[in-house]
Amino acid sequence: MVSSDTIRTAIGVIGNGTALVLFLSPVPTFIRIWKKGSVEQYSPIPYVATLLNCMMWVLYGLPLVHPHSMLVITINGTGMLIQLTYVALFLVYSAGAARRKVSLLLAAEVAFVGAVAALVLALAHTHERRSMVVGILCVLFGTGMYAAPLSVMKMVIQTKSVEYMPLFLSLASLVNGICWTAYALIRFDLYITIPNGLGVLFALAQLLLYAIYYKNTQKIVEARKRKAGQVAMTEVVVDGSRASNNNNNNGGSGTY
């Protein structure tokens, strides 16, 4: 008979895979940002929040804090590097107040995690206490990571468009939340259960918005394309009229 630990490990490995997909799912968004040379209306908050979440879970999984959590360390260490790349791209392709905001958030996160690590290791002298303190913070920031798209969801409701809420990211969040919730429930870990259970609910809410506003988004995008085409046609007509007028003027200005 397969033991619960074996099942838990297997689900944890699957969870690592789905989390990696989740971390990599914004790649098409950043390819678009790179090609356009601008972050447009994309928000940095989901990526900054995910970075903080990954750093906190790496701290939680350390042997000095919560032993036997290698699966937690591997995926969140990988996620931390990926999110740092995204945040760096935001810094490159944003400007002014937006760039300063991202820079300040990044500096604050690094300082915060460093301070938490120093204080927990210095003041809490058992694994249970260290796990409890860091685990509670992980619950808060893990929930924050999954709730970060709420700002995007608000924009979706206001604009009635899901153009800037990538579907693949919502789907990856749902699958990832389900896997890690199952992982935590097998050998009950409250600190992993709460944020990932909430993550499932938030992802379902995003998919519901997609179902509601997808058709309207298509109409908005098509209307924008038609408008762009009309503007381009108008410019061609205007340029043609100017060229014709110039030719007429040149033809009638000869000397006799």
C-alpha positions in Angstrom: 0.0 0.0 0.0 1.3 3.4 -0.9 2.0 5.6 2.2 0.6 9.0 2.7 4.2 10.5 2.6 4.8 9.0 -0.8 1.5 10.4 -2.1 2.3 13.8 -0.5 5.7 13.8 -2.2 4.2 12.9 -5.5 1.7 15.8 -5.2 4.5 18.1 -4.1 6.4 17.2 -7.3 3.3 17.9 -9.4 2.9 21.1 -7.4 6.4 22.1 -8.3 5.6 21.6 -11.9 2.4 23.6 -11.9 4.1 26.3 -9.8 6.8 26.5 -12.4 4.2 26.8 -15.2 2.6 29.6 -13.1 5.9 31.4 -12.7 6.6 31.2 -16.4 3.1 32.0 -17.6 3.7 35.8 -17.8 6.5 35.2 -20.4 4.2 36.1 -23.4 3.3 39.3 -21.6 7.0 40.3 -21.1 7.8 39.4 -24.7 5.1 41.9 -25.7 6.5 44.5 -23.3 10.0 43.9 -24.8 8.8 44.3 -28.4 6.8 47.4 -27.6 9.4 48.9 -25.3 6.8 49.8 -22.8 4.9 48.2 -19.9 1.7 49.9 -21.2 -1.1 49.3 -18.6 0.3 46.1 -17.1 0.6 46.3 -13.4 3.9 45.3 -11.6 2.0 44.5 -8.4 1.4 40.7 -9.1 5.1 40.2 -9.8 6.4 42.2 -6.9 3.9 40.3 -4.6 4.9 37.0 -6.0 8.6 37.8 -5.4 8.0 38.6 -1.8 5.9 35.4 -1.4 8.7 33.3 -2.9 11.4 34.9 -0.6 9.2 34.2 2.5 8.6 30.6 1.5 12.3 30.0 0.9 12.9 31.2 4.4 10.1 29.0 5.7 11.6 25.9 4.0 15.1 26.4 5.4 16.3 23.5 7.6 16.9 26.0 10.5 13.2 27.0 10.3 11.1 24.1 9.0 13.1 20.9 8.3 12.2 18.4 5.5 10.8 21.1 3.2 13.1 20.7 0.2 10.2 20.8 -2.3 9.1 24.1 -0.8 12.7 25.5 -1.2 13.3 24.3 -4.7 10.2 25.7 -6.4 10.2 29.0 -4.5 13.9 29.5 -5.0 13.3 29.1 -8.7 10.3 31.3 -8.6 12.3 34.0 -6.8 14.8 34.1 -9.7 12.1 34.2 -12.3 10.2 37.0 -10.5 13.4 39.0 -10.1 13.8 38.8 -13.9 10.2 40.1 -14.4 10.7 43.0 -12.0 14.0 43.9 -13.7 12.2 44.1 -17.0 9.6 46.4 -15.4 12.4 48.6 -14.2 13.9 48.7 -17.7 10.7 49.4 -19.6 8.9 51.8 -17.2 9.8 55.4 -16.4 9.3 58.2 -14.0 7.0 57.5 -11.0 6.3 54.0 -12.1 10.0 53.0 -12.1 10.6 54.7 -8.7 7.6 52.8 -7.2 8.9 49.4 -8.4 12.4 50.3 -7.1 11.2 51.2 -3.7 9.0 48.1 -3.4 11.9 45.9 -4.4 14.2 47.5 -1.8 11.6 47.3 0.9 11.0 43.6 0.3 14.6 42.6 0.4 15.1 44.6 3.6 12.0 43.1 5.2 12.9 39.5 4.5 16.4 40.1 5.7 15.1 41.6 8.9 12.6 38.8 9.5 15.3 36.1 8.9 17.7 37.8 11.3 15.1 38.2 14.1 13.6 34.8 13.8 16.9 33.0 13.9 18.1 35.1 16.8 15.0 35.2 19.0 13.1 32.0 18.3 15.1 29.0 19.4 12.9 26.0 18.3 11.8 24.8 14.9 8.2 25.1 16.1 8.4 28.7 17.0 10.4 29.7 13.9 7.9 27.8 11.7 5.0 29.5 13.4 6.3 33.0 13.0 7.5 32.6 9.4 4.5 30.5 8.6 2.0 33.2 9.7 3.9 35.7 7.5 3.8 33.3 4.6 0.0 33.0 5.0 -0.3 36.8 4.8 2.0 37.2 1.9 0.9 34.1 0.1 -2.7 35.4 0.3 -1.3 38.7 -1.0 0.3 37.0 -4.0 -3.0 35.4 -5.0 -5.0 38.5 -4.2 -2.6 40.8 -6.1 -4.6 40.3 -9.3 -7.6 41.9 -7.6 -6.3 45.3 -8.8 -6.4 43.9 -12.3 -9.8 42.4 -11.7 -11.0 45.9 -10.7 -9.7 47.3 -14.0 -11.5 44.5 -15.9 -14.8 45.3 -14.3 -14.3 49.1 -14.9 -13.2 48.7 -18.6 -15.3 45.6 -19.3 -12.2 44.1 -20.9 -9.9 41.2 -20.0 -7.2 42.3 -22.4 -4.7 43.0 -19.6 -5.6 39.9 -17.4 -3.8 37.0 -19.1 -6.0 33.8 -19.2 -3.1 31.4 -18.9 -2.0 33.1 -15.7 -5.4 32.6 -14.2 -5.5 28.9 -15.3 -2.0 28.3 -13.9 -3.0 29.9 -10.6 -6.0 27.6 -10.3 -4.1 24.4 -11.0 -1.2 25.4 -8.7 -3.6 26.3 -5.9 -5.4 23.0 -6.1 -2.1 21.0 -6.1 -0.6 22.7 -3.1 -3.9 22.7 -1.1 -4.0 18.9 -1.6 -0.3 18.6 -0.6 -0.9 20.5 2.6 -4.0 18.6 3.5 -2.4 15.1 3.4 -0.1 15.9 6.3 -1.9 18.9 7.5 0.1 22.2 7.2 -2.2 25.1 8.0 0.3 27.6 6.7 0.3 26.1 3.2 -3.4 25.3 3.2 -4.8 28.8 3.8 -3.1 30.9 1.1 -3.4 28.1 -1.5 -7.1 27.5 -0.7 -7.7 31.2 -1.1 -5.7 31.1 -4.3 -8.2 28.6 -5.7 -11.1 31.0 -4.9 -9.3 34.0 -6.4 -8.4 32.1 -9.6 -12.0 30.9 -10.0 -13.1 34.6 -9.6 -10.7 35.6 -12.4 -12.0 32.8 -14.7 -15.6 34.0 -14.0 -14.7 37.5 -15.1 -13.1 36.0 -18.3 -16.4 34.2 -19.1 -18.4 37.4 -18.5 -16.2 39.9 -20.4 -14.4 37.8 -23.1 -16.9 38.6 -25.9 -17.0 42.3 -25.0 -13.1 42.3 -25.1 -13.2 40.9 -28.6 -15.5 43.7 -29.7 -13.3 46.4 -28.1 -10.2 45.0 -29.8 -11.9 44.8 -33.2 -13.2 48.4 -32.8 -9.7 49.6 -32.0 -8.3 47.8 -35.1 -11.0 49.4 -37.3 -10.3 52.8 -35.9 -6.6 52.4 -36.4 -7.3 51.3 -40.0 -9.5 54.3 -40.6 -6.9 56.7 -39.2 -4.2 55.1 -41.5 -6.6 55.4 -44.5 -7.3 59.1 -43.7 -3.5 59.8 -43.5 -3.1 58.2 -46.9 -5.9 60.3 -48.4 -4.5 63.5 -46.9 -1.0 62.8 -48.0 -2.3 62.0 -51.5 -4.2 65.3 -51.6 -1.2 67.3 -50.6 1.0 65.6 -53.2 -1.7 66.4 -55.9 -1.9 70.0 -54.8 1.9 70.3 -54.9 2.0 68.9 -58.4 -0.7 71.3 -59.6 1.1 74.3 -58.0 4.5 73.3 -59.6 2.8 72.7 -63.0 1.3 76.2 -63.0 4.3 78.1 -61.8 6.4 78.0 -65.0 7.7 81.1 -66.8 6.4 82.2 -70.2 
